[in-house]
């Protein structure tokens, strides 16, 4: 079970050696609609991200609600955000969650406090001039004011928080990223509307979790899982 004021964060590295054939164990967790989505993906890495994302979510939600992972069902709002289909759970417990993935990593967050958004990004070279399309002028200035070697990390700090807000609100890019600002200090911080928690599980990745601020003393619990552990959990289902 998730403690009331605890936000659970799970991050799952995807080994470079992981193959589509390794997904067979998770087939029983997918409903017919999810299997159809899986079949429509044309490239293997997208299939892997999709299935491991669903498996991560369903096993952790199942654990939190004490139900079988294969009984966990989702629906999407018009912006594509996943929500728990209450008809699929016995105790109707309210739980908020969000999912994100990038090259080599799948992450999710669970909360019983308020809406939550999570984003993970692999830190890689990009044209920082593009930030003026998504950041406010003060945010752009913050990135430019950093040492050259720190600018890329600062960019992803802000961008993962932007994505986290858009996902917590359940609106995606229909909420323009330039319409709001996010804090610039690393780690945990708060604004009037949100609580932010940002960390780097490894030097290659940045993860931000954003929770609607209900003036509660939230605790963020970071948990690393391996594909071997996830497979073991599914084998016990």
N, C-alpha and C positions, 0 to 999 in steps of 0.2 A: 504493500500500500504506500501511496505517496503522502507524506506528512503535509498538513494543511499549508504551511508557509514555505515548503521546500519545492524548488524548481529542479526537476531532474533533467540532466543533459547527458545524452548518450552519443558517443562518436565511434564510428566503425571504419577503420582503414580497409580499403579494398586492395589486396595484394595484386601485383602486376601479373602474377601467374594464375589468377582466378579466371576460370573459363565458364562459358555459358552452360556447358555440360554439368558444372558443379551446382547449378540452380535446381536440379530435379528434386532435391529434398524439400524445397519450399513450395512445390506445386500445390500441395494440399491447403496452403494458406490463402491461395488466390481464389476469389469468387469468379464466376463466368465473365463478368465485365472486365475485371482486371486481367484475366487470361487473354481476352480479346485485345486489350491495350498492349499487353506484352507482345503478342504476335505481330502487331502493326509496327513495332520498332524495327528499323532496317539495319541497325548496327549493333554489334554485340555489347559494347560498353553501356549503351542506353538500356538494353535489356537487363544487364547486371545491376545497374543503378536502380532501376525500377523495382526489381524483385527484392533486392536486399533492403531497399527502403521500406517496402511494404512489410517484409519479414521483421525488420527492426521495430517498426511501429507496432505491429500486431502482437509481437511477443511481449513488449514492454507495457502496452495498454492492457493486454490480457493478464499480465502479472499484477498490475495495479488494481484491476477490477476483479481479479480472481475468476477469470473466465478463460476458456480455451482460445488460443490465438486465432484459430480458424473461424471462430464465432464473431470476431471483430469485423464490422462492416462500416464502410465509409460512404459519404456522399460529398459532392462538391457544390460550393456556391457558384454564382454566375462568374466570379472572378477566378475560379479554379482552386480555391482553398478547401482542403479536406476538413470534414467534420465527422464526428462519431455518429453513426446511425443508432439512435437510442433504442430502436426496435430490436436490435441485435444483441442487446445486453440485458441481463436479468435484473440487476439491481438499479438500473437507470442512474447510476452515479455520474455526476457531472465531472468531466475531465476535459481539459484544454490541451492541445498538442499542435506541433508543427514539425515539418520535415524539410530537409535540404540536402542537396548533394552537389559535388563537384568532382573533378578529375581525381579519382583515387580515394574518395571519402564520402560517407553517408552519415548524417547526423539527425537527431530528433530531440525535441524537448517536450516534457509533460508537466502540467500544472493543474492544481485544483483550486487556484486562487483567481486567475483572470486569464484573458486571452493572451497567447504567447506567440511570438514569431522567432524563427531561428534562420540564420544564414551562415553558410560555410563557403569560403573562397580559397582557392589555391593561389598563393602569392607568386605572381609571375610578372615579367616585364610588360608594361603597356604604355600607351601614349597618355601621359598625365594631362595633356591638353584637353583630352576628352572629358575631364572631370567638370569642366565648365558647363557641360550639358546636363549634369545631374546634381552638382553641388551648388550651394548658395555662395555668393562672393566671399563671406567670412570663412566658409569651409575651405574654399579654394586657397585663400590666403594662408590658412593654417597649414595646409599641406606644403605650400611653397616655402613657408618659413622654417621648415624642418631641414636638418642636414640632408645632403643629397642621398646618403645611404639610408636615411630614415623616411624619405618621402613615400616610397612604395608601401611600406607598412602603414604609414599614416593614411594613405589613400584607402587601403583595405579596411582599416579600422572604421573609417567613416562609412564606407560603402556597405559593409556587412550590417552596420547599425541602421542604415537607411532601409536596406532590404528587410531587416527585422521589423521595423515599424510598419512598413507596407504590408507585411505578412501578418503581423499581429492585428492590424485593422481589417484584414481579410479582403483587401482591395487591390493588391498587386500594383501594377504600374498605372492603374486608373487613379491612384493617389500620386500626383507628380512628385518626384524626389526633391525637386527644388522648392516645393511648397512648405517645407519644414526643415529645421536644423537639428542636428544630433550633437551630444557632448563630444569633446575632443580628447578627454583624458582616458587613458587605458584602464582596464579593469572594470570594477563595478562603480556605477554612478547613477544618479537619479535626476529626473526633471519633473516638472509638474505633472506630466502625463504618463511617463514611463520610467521603469527601472531597467537599466542596461547592465549586461554582464558580458565582457569580451575577454577572450583568452586565445592563446596559440597552443594547440595540443602538440604541435611540432613546429619547427621553424618554417615549414612550407605552407602552413595553413593558418587562417584566421577564422574564428567562430564568434558570432555575436548572438546573444539571446536578449529579446526585448519583451517585457511584461507590462501590461497596463498597470499604472501605479494606483494601488488602493490604499496607500499609506500603511502597508504592513511590512514587518521586518522580515523580508524574504531571505532565504538561504539558497544558494545555487550549488548543486551537487554535480560534479563532473565525473562521468563514468566512461572508461574505455572498454569496448568489447572487441573481440576478434571474430573473424568469420568461423573459426573453429568453435568458439563458445556459442555463437548464434546457431550453428548447425546442431550442436549438442542440445540446445534448448528445444529446437524444432523436432529433434528425434524423440524427445520425451513427451511431446504433445499427444 
